Amino acid sequence: MERKVAIIDTLGSHGGAFHFYTFGQSMGLINSGCDVSIYTNNETIDPEISKLRFFSFYKNIFASKSRIVNGLQWILGSIQSIVHARFSGVSIFHFHIFYTNILVVLNLLLVKLLFGKVVLTIHDVSSFSNSENSILTSNLVYKLADLLLTHNQFSRDEIVKKTQLKNNIYIIPHGNYLPFINVQANKIKSRKYLNLPTDKTILLFFGMIKKVKGLDILLLAFKKVLEKNPNTVLLIAGKPWENDFTVYQQIINKNNLSGDVILHTRFIPNADVEHYYCASDLVVLPYKKIYQSGVLMMTLSYERPALVSNLPPLKEVLIDNENGFLFKSEDVNDLVKKLNLILSDKNNLKRVQKNGRVLINDKFSWDEIGILTKKAYQTL
């Protein structure tokens, strides 16, 4: 008999699309023969996936302005979820880690007290060295884990460096978004829906605006790109995260870019995301540091070509000028050169775009990921 798996997803659909990840993961595991339950928050809607058990015991964990109140709600949700899962016969508890704090530790301790196995998918390795997280807390999280999963060789190497652990670390790629999205095909319709120009080439920067995502690099490059490609606009869609937009607005003002940069600097509802991708000709992700990009996987899922910085995790996904484009990270001049080259050959752009569609379908399917994850579980 297969051991039962509980995916504990406190984030869910709050503030983004992470729930699509856990839904896809669940589908892949179920198709590989696992018995899967998801425990998440009450903002996340039941996807009604066949054979998936869905529970929303985390009630209003983001609702209060008080972190203490939210924390207490979070603890209550964890106790309900983990105890319910364990007494339902679950032996494997799968958590997704973006950061560490005392609440994460409490979750893992509760699983261990109930004699369950802890599996962690580590999304952002750097979070463990964040000054807000003590070394003691981070080390304790790793020690409590029975199995560590991460998305690529680069992240695995970083984990080994930080923890000195070498065993029970497996690479499981980030899956595509194909089961959960609607790919729009009418570019003009999507542009009109978003009130965008219909006669321009549109470069898209999409996602939460963080310092490490390199929007400043793109803005500086875009000023020079306009000299050869004046019929181009840059669309910035996403909400600033833990920093305001002032530094980017200053670059826009200083370089007289206000007429060529379209700002949708706000939370983008899921219903509108498909139109942003359809409306764009090229998605540019000029990241300075990244461990895995959900935005890149979404870009390819929406059948858009991507230009990304040549960071190791992104190079593990894309091959330059075959199924995507790469430029030297944080190098404004190289980004200018690459953008001008891409925009000068629309036929090549379409070829690369087509290859990207093939890549996301073949290499990053949830069924394949489910098989790999199940194999990792079987080592426990």
N, C-alpha and C positions, 0 to 999 in steps of 0.2 A: 504493500500500500504506500502511495506517495505521501510524504510528510506535507502538512499544510503550511502555507506561507501567509503571513500578514505583512502587508506594505503599510507602514505608518507614515502618512503624508500630512503633516500639519499645515503646510503651505497651501496645497491645493490650487484653486483658481484665484486666490487672493492676490491682487496686484499684477497678474500676468497669466501665463499659459502653462505653468509647470504641471498642472493636472493632466495635460495631454501626455506628458512623459510617463507618469505613473499608470495612466490608462493604457498606453501602448505597451508598457512593461507587463502589465497584467494580461493583456491579450496574448503576448508572446509566451508567457509562462503557462497560461491555460492551454494554448495550442500545443505546448510541449508536454502536457500531461500533469501539470501542477494544479493543486487546489489552492485558489488565491482569494484572499479578502483584502479590501482596502479600508483603512480607518483614516478619516480625514475630517475637515471642518464643515460647518453647515453653510458655508458660502458656495461649496462645490456641489454641483448637481450630479446625481447618479447617472452614469453614462449608459446604464442598462446593457452592459456587455454580457453576453451569454455565459453562464456559469460563474460570473464574478459576484462575490458577496460584498456589499457596499454598506458601510456604516459611517455616520457623521456624528461621532460622540464629542468632537471638539467644538463646543458651542461658544460662539461670540468671542473667540480668542483674540480678535483684532478690533473689537468694537469699542473698548473703553480708551480714554485718553490716559488712563493710569496704567503704567506698566505692571504695577503690583496686581491690579485686578485682572489684567490679561494673563499674567503669569499664573495666578490661582486658577483661572478658568482652564488654562493650558494643562496644569497639573491634574485637575479633575478629569479632563478629557483623556489624558494619558492613562490614568488609573483605570478608567472605564474601558478604554480601548484594549490595553494590554491584558488586563484580567479577563475580559470577555474573550479575547482571542485565545489566551492560554487554556481557558476552561472549555473552549470549543475544539480543542485538540491541536491548535497551532504550535509548532515547535520552532519555526524559523521566523524571526522578526527582522524585516528589511527596512532600514532607515535611509533617508537621503540627507547628506550632511553638506551644508554650505558654510557653517560656522560651528563653534563649540561654546557652550555656556553651561551653567549648572542645571538648567532644565533638560538639556540633552543628556547629561550624565545621569540624572534621575531616571529618565526613560530607560537607559541601558541597564542601570542597576536593578530596576524593577523586573526587567526581562530575565536577568541573571538570577535574581532571587526566586523566580518562578521556574528556573531550570530550562529557560529557552535559549536558543542560539541567536546571536546578534550578527547581522550582516549590514555593513555600511557601504553605500555608494557615495564616494567622495567626489563632490562636484568642484569645489574650489579649495585646492590644497593650501593656498596662501592664507586662507582664513585661520588655519591652525597656528600661524606665526603672528597673527594680528596682535597688536599691543593690548587690545581690549580683552583678549583671551589669555589666561595664564598658561604657562608651560605645563603646570601641574594638571590643569583641566584637560588640555589637549592630549597629554600623555595618557591620562586615565581613560579617555574615550577610545584611544587606540588599543589599550590593554584590555578593555572590556569587549572588544570586537573579536568574533570568531572568524570572520571573513571580511576582507576589504576588496571592494570593486572600484575601478575608476575607468576613465574613458579612453585613455591612450597611453603610449609608452612614456611620453614626457611626464605625465602626471604620476605614473607609477614610479619613475625614477625620482621624482621630487618627494614622494611619500617615503621611499627607501632612505633618502638622504636625511629627512627630518626625524625618522623614527628608528632607523637601523633595522627595521623589520624587512624580511625578504620573502618569507613564506606566506601563503594564503592571501596573496594580492593578485587579482585577476583583472585583465583588461576586457571590458565590455563596452562596445561603442555606444554612443548616443544615437537613438533611433530617429527615424523620420516622422513627419507629422501627417503623412498621407491619409491615414484612416479618419482624421478629425477635421480636415479642412475642405473648403470648396475653392477650387482654382478657377478664378475668373479668366475669361478669354478675350473679353472686349475691352481693350485698353482705353478707347475713347470714352466708353460708358463709365469706367472706373474713374477716369480723370474728371469727368463732369460731376460725378457723385461727390468727389472730394474738392471740387472747385479748383482744379489745377489746369494749367495751360495745356491745350491739346496739340499745340504745334511745336513743342520744345522737346529736347532730349532731357530726360529726368534721371538724375543720380539720386539714389535713396540711401540715407543713413537712418537705420531703424533700431529702436530699442531704448532701454533706459540709458540716459546720458551720464556716464561715469567718467572720471578723469582718465582711467586706464583704457578707455575705448578710443581715444585719439581723435576726437572731433576737431580739436585745434589743428592737428596736422592736416586733416582734410580741408578745413577752411583756408588755411594758408596755401595749400596746393591748388584749390579751386580758383583762387584769384588768378593764377598763372594759366590754368586750363582755359579760362574764358578768353584769353588772348587768341587762341587758335580755334576755340569752339564757343563762339558768342551766343549760339542758339541753345545753350545748355543751362539748366537750373539745378540747384541742389535742394532736395527736400529733406528736412530733418524732422523725423517723427518719433516722439518718445518723451518721457518725462525725466527732467533732471533728478538725479539721485544723490542725496547727501551733499550736494553742492549746488549753488545757484547757477544761472546761465550767464552771469555777468561777464566772465572771461571770454566766452564765445561771442557774446554780443559786441564786446569791445573789438574783437578781430573783424567782425562783420562791418562795424561802423568805420574803423580805421581804414579798411580796404574798399569802402564804398560798395559793399556786396548786398545791401538790403534789397535791391531790385532783382537780384539773381538767386537769393536764398529764401526759400519758403519755410517758415517756422510753424510746425504743429507740435510745439513743445508741451505736450499734455499726455495724460494716459490715453492710450489708443484702445477703444473697445474691441473685443474679439470680432464683432460683426463687421468692423471696418478694415481689419488687417488684410483681408484678401484683396481689397481694393488698392491699398498702398503698394502691395507687391505687383499687382497687375499694372498699375499706372506707371511703374518705374521701368527704365531700360537697363539699368545696372545698379546693383546694390554694392556699396562700398563700406567695408568694415576695417578701419585703419587702426586696429587695436595695438596698444603698447604692451599689454600683458593679458594673457588668457590661458585658461586650462581646457576649456571646451566651449564652443559657441552654439547655444541653442538657436541664436538668430541666423547663423550660417545654415544650420540644418533646416530651419524654416524657409530660408531663402531658396534653397535647392528644392524643398518640397513644393514651394509655390512656382517652381519652374523659372526662376530668375537666375541670371548669371551673377557671379560674385567676384569682386576684387578685394582681396584680404592681405593683411601684412604677413610676412613670411615667418611667423612664429612657429616653433616646432609643432604644437598641437594642430594648427591649421594646415601645415604641410602634410600632416598625416591623413588629412581628408582630401585636399585638392592637389592636383598636378597642374603646374602653371601652363596656361595656354592649351590645356587639354580638356579639363572639366571645370576650370575656374582660372582666376588670374591672381598672381602674387606680386607684391612689391616689397622693397626693403623697409622693414618696420622703422617708423619714426623718421624716415628720410623723405622730406617734402619734395625734393627734386626728382627722386625716383618715382614717387607717386604721380607727379606731373607728367613725367615721361610715359609712364604706363597708361595713365588715363588718356593722354593724347593718342597713343598708339591704338588703344581699344576703340576709341571713338572714330578713328580714321578708317576702320575696317568693320563695317556692320555685318558683312557676311561671316567673318571669323567669329564675331560676337554671337551670332546665331548658332554656329557650329559648337562653340564651347557651351552655350546654353543647353543645347540638345544633349551633349555628353553629360552635363550636370544632372539632367533628368534621369538618365540611365544609371548614373552612380547612386543617386539617392534611393532609387527603386531596388537596385541589386544588392548593394553592400550594407545598407542600413535599415533593412526590414526588421520589424519587431519579431517575426517568427524566428529569424536567425539569432537575434539577441536573446529571445526566450530560451533557445537551445543552449547557448553559451552560459546563460545565467543558471540554468538548471544543472549543467555540468559542474559549475562552481559550487552550487548547493551540495552536490553529491560528495564533495570532499569533506563535509562536516561530519 
